[in-house]
Amino acid sequence: MTMIITGSVAFDYLMTFPGYFRDHILPERLDTISLSFLVDSMVRQRGGTAPNIAYTLALLGERPALMATAGEDFDEYRAWLDQAGIDTTYTKVIPGVYTASFFANTDLANSQISSFYTGAMAYAADLSIHDTHAGRADYVVISPNDPTAMDRYVKECRESGIPYLYDPSQQVVRMDAQQLRRGVEGAHSVFVNEYEHELLQKHTGMTTEDILQCVRILAVTCGAQGAKLYVDGHEYQIPSVEPVQILDPTGVGDAFRGGFLRGFGLGLDWQTCGQMGSLAATYCLEQRGTQAHTYTPGQFIARYRSFFDDQGALDALLSES
């Protein structure tokens, strides 16, 4: 399956706070909130929703194409992605601009307070799916990006009849109701976490049932409680996979999407696809950084089978790797 992954390309600045944000938030004073957290550590990692999703796909033997904008500091990152098996032909460098940056502060409860600097991502609307081989793509992923760009890709996919996964995630708070509705109404699938699911319903006025009338797949990730898949009138409960350690939740949702999509591309059943996403998410959770985890398809299969019974279906990963 030929997949085009669109979304942000960013550097992640990940910080850890040795306490709990909740202990310092006064609900009765939210209108004048003013907080600064002294952190214990900070690391700079490669990130961004599009390469995060593509990275998990590549680990599992897929070769996705990345369509995005990056800054003049992208050369080393591009080399990393190329080596990982991701096609960066359609990733455009914007001269004189830095790559987008994500700043995340995580506390002891794995709660996060984050900020995002757009940088080169602000130019993503200049790209067109029609200018790539995406016109012959089997599937397009529209993950968080410049809102205008996301809306353009939705329109182009609908015009070209290309099925797409709509992943508004963090941009639910920036996109207007019309853009969000357009994205949902034309999508093959919608992926959100449980909080984003509530926001999506609030901003669009659509209920879960309304969304399911538009899409074939609705995936709602629920953190440690796993995920819920709604497909063709059926609901699938996807359990989480117990991690060996928890170092950083950043990028876990992207890894879930990548794992699910690899199973989907192989034509596996929905429960197995969801459980592949769950295991891929756990691999990410166990490392600091969204692309710091690594495994071979064989290692992934072995660990999967220690939790789930795929009845041999995942052998397809070995035949295609």
PAMIMI-915343 format. One record per residue (C-alpha): z, y, x; residue in one letter. Coordinates in steps of 0.05 Angstrom, whole numbers, padded with zeros to 5 digits, always signed. Layout:
# PAMIMI-915343
ZYXA;...
This chain:
# PAMIMI-915343
+00000+00000+00000M;-00020+00068+00027T;+00038+00117+00017M;+00039+00192+00029I;+00109+00220+00038I;+00117+00295+00026T;+00181+00335+00034G;+00221+00374+00084S;+00221+00363+00159V;+00285+00389+00189A;+00336+00386+00243F;+00406+00367+00218D;+00468+00400+00246Y;+00523+00353+00225L;+00596+00374+00229M;+00661+00339+00213T;+00723+00371+00183F;+00789+00333+00196P;+00817+00346+00126G;+00798+00350+00053Y;+00758+00408+00023F;+00795+00398-00043R;+00860+00419-00011D;+00833+00488+00003H;+00796+00504-00062I;+00834+00544-00114L;+00800+00531-00181P;+00830+00595-00211E;+00800+00637-00154R;+00729+00610-00152L;+00701+00678-00168D;+00728+00705-00102T;+00723+00642-00059I;+00722+00655+00016S;+00731+00596+00062L;+00717+00578+00135S;+00729+00508+00162F;+00743+00495+00235L;+00706+00431+00252V;+00721+00378+00304D;+00649+00361+00324S;+00576+00379+00314M;+00513+00341+00331V;+00440+00359+00324R;+00397+00304+00294Q;+00326+00294+00270R;+00324+00298+00194G;+00289+00323+00132G;+00277+00283+00068T;+00205+00263+00083A;+00215+00234+00153P;+00280+00202+00131N;+00245+00163+00076I;+00186+00147+00121A;+00232+00122+00176Y;+00263+00068+00133T;+00194+00048+00108L;+00171+00042+00180A;+00231+00000+00200L;+00211-00049+00145L;+00139-00054+00168G;+00104-00001+00127E;+00062+00054+00161R;+00071+00115+00116P;+00035+00181+00126A;+00077+00244+00130L;+00050+00307+00098M;+00094+00366+00114A;+00101+00430+00154T;+00143+00437+00218A;+00157+00491+00269G;+00136+00502+00340E;+00196+00461+00364D;+00167+00398+00332F;+00132+00365+00392D;+00189+00319+00412E;+00203+00301+00340Y;+00130+00285+00327R;+00130+00238+00388A;+00191+00203+00360W;+00159+00193+00292L;+00094+00169+00321D;+00132+00118+00363Q;+00170+00096+00302A;+00105+00078+00266G;+00097+00139+00222I;+00029+00173+00216D;+00040+00248+00229T;-00034+00267+00225T;-00021+00310+00164Y;+00041+00345+00190T;+00022+00416+00206K;+00057+00459+00258V;+00067+00532+00239I;+00063+00577+00301P;+00119+00626+00313G;+00166+00592+00264V;+00222+00542+00276Y;+00230+00476+00239T;+00275+00478+00178A;+00349+00467+00191S;+00403+00431+00150F;+00476+00448+00163F;+00525+00397+00134A;+00601+00397+00139N;+00633+00330+00119T;+00707+00320+00104D;+00751+00258+00106L;+00731+00239+00035A;+00657+00243+00054N;+00650+00305+00011S;+00599+00354+00038Q;+00587+00429+00038I;+00517+00444+00062S;+00466+00499+00074S;+00392+00496+00087F;+00347+00544+00125Y;+00274+00537+00103T;+00238+00557+00167G;+00169+00524+00170A;+00181+00490+00104M;+00166+00556+00069A;+00093+00544+00087Y;+00089+00475+00054A;+00051+00502-00006A;-00008+00517+00040D;-00020+00442+00046L;-00060+00405-00005S;-00062+00331-00021I;-00137+00340-00031H;-00144+00356+00044D;-00116+00289+00066T;-00134+00217+00054H;-00081+00221+00000A;-00139+00223-00049G;-00145+00149-00034R;-00071+00137-00032A;-00037+00085-00075D;+00027+00125-00081Y;+00055+00194-00064V;+00128+00212-00056V;+00146+00284-00075I;+00215+00294-00044S;+00254+00360-00035P;+00211+00413-00004N;+00190+00485-00018D;+00192+00489-00095P;+00122+00518-00100T;+00095+00462-00056A;+00129+00409-00098M;+00098+00438-00161D;+00029+00440-00128R;+00033+00367-00106Y;+00054+00348-00177V;-00007+00383-00206K;-00054+00353-00153E;-00028+00282-00164C;-00036+00289-00239R;-00107+00317-00230E;-00125+00260-00183S;-00090+00205-00223G;-00046+00186-00164I;+00021+00156-00185P;+00079+00192-00153Y;+00154+00187-00144L;+00188+00251-00164Y;+00251+00265-00124D;+00275+00336-00139P;+00346+00322-00112S;+00373+00384-00078Q;+00318+00429-00106Q;+00341+00418-00178V;+00382+00482-00169V;+00322+00522-00144R;+00265+00500-00189M;+00255+00528-00258D;+00257+00486-00321A;+00181+00486-00329Q;+00170+00461-00258Q;+00222+00406-00267L;+00194+00383-00333R;+00124+00382-00306R;+00147+00339-00248G;+00183+00290-00293V;+00130+00286-00347E;+00075+00265-00300G;+00115+00220-00254A;+00112+00145-00246H;+00185+00145-00224S;+00243+00194-00217V;+00298+00185-00165F;+00363+00226-00167V;+00437+00216-00154N;+00485+00217-00213E;+00503+00290-00205Y;+00430+00311-00199E;+00415+00268-00260H;+00464+00311-00300E;+00435+00375-00272L;+00364+00353-00286L;+00382+00340-00359Q;+00418+00407-00364K;+00361+00448-00334H;+00304+00413-00371T;+00338+00399-00437G;+00314+00327-00430M;+00360+00269-00444T;+00358+00203-00405T;+00318+00174-00463E;+00269+00232-00459D;+00259+00220-00385I;+00248+00146-00397L;+00194+00162-00447Q;+00155+00195-00390C;+00167+00151-00330V;+00165+00077-00314R;+00224+00078-00266I;+00287+00121-00267L;+00334+00108-00208A;+00404+00139-00208V;+00444+00127-00145T;+00520+00127-00153C;+00549+00126-00083G;+00598+00070-00070A;+00585+00045-00141Q;+00513+00027-00123G;+00456+00049-00167A;+00425+00041-00236K;+00352+00026-00247L;+00319+00036-00314Y;+00251+00002-00316V;+00208-00017-00375D;+00265-00015-00424G;+00313-00055-00380H;+00374-00031-00341E;+00390-00062-00273Y;+00457-00054-00240Q;+00448-00049-00164I;+00512-00062-00125P;+00527-00026-00060S;+00531-00065+00005V;+00598-00062+00041E;+00590-00023+00106P;+00619-00045+00172V;+00639+00027+00183Q;+00627+00094+00150I;+00606+00150+00198L;+00562+00198+00158D;+00534+00198+00087P;+00477+00245+00104T;+00409+00214+00089G;+00437+00153+00052V;+00397+00170-00011G;+00333+00177+00030D;+00345+00109+00061A;+00355+00079-00008F;+00287+00107-00029R;+00253+00079+00032G;+00283+00009+00022G;+00265+00009-00051F;+00194+00033-00039L;+00182-00022+00013R;+00200-00075-00038G;+00159-00040-00091F;+00099-00038-00045G;+00105-00113-00034L;+00107-00125-00109G;+00178-00153-00109L;+00221-00156-00172D;+00262-00095-00191W;+00330-00124-00174Q;+00307-00142-00105T;+00275-00074-00094C;+00340-00040-00114G;+00382-00085-00069Q;+00335-00071-00011M;+00349+00003-00023G;+00423-00011-00025S;+00423-00047+00041L;+00379+00006+00074A;+00428+00059+00050A;+00486+00022+00082T;+00451+00017+00149Y;+00444+00093+00147C;+00517+00104+00126L;+00541+00064+00186E;+00511+00112+00237Q;+00516+00186+00250R;+00449+00216+00235G;+00394+00201+00185T;+00350+00164+00234Q;+00401+00135+00282A;+00402+00065+00251H;+00353+00011+00272T;+00338-00061+00255Y;+00280-00110+00255T;+00253-00139+00189P;+00284-00205+00210G;+00353-00173+00219Q;+00346-00138+00153F;+00329-00203+00117I;+00387-00240+00149A;+00437-00187+00128R;+00408-00182+00059Y;+00416-00257+00049R;+00490-00253+00067S;+00499-00211+00004F;+00441-00229-00043F;+00394-00286-00060D;+00322-00265-00055D;+00296-00336-00065Q;+00252-00327-00004G;+00217-00264-00029A;+00234-00223+00032L;+00194-00269+00077D;+00138-00223+00058A;+00168-00172+00106L;+00156-00221+00164L;+00084-00235+00145S;+00066-00161+00143E;+00107-00137+00203S;
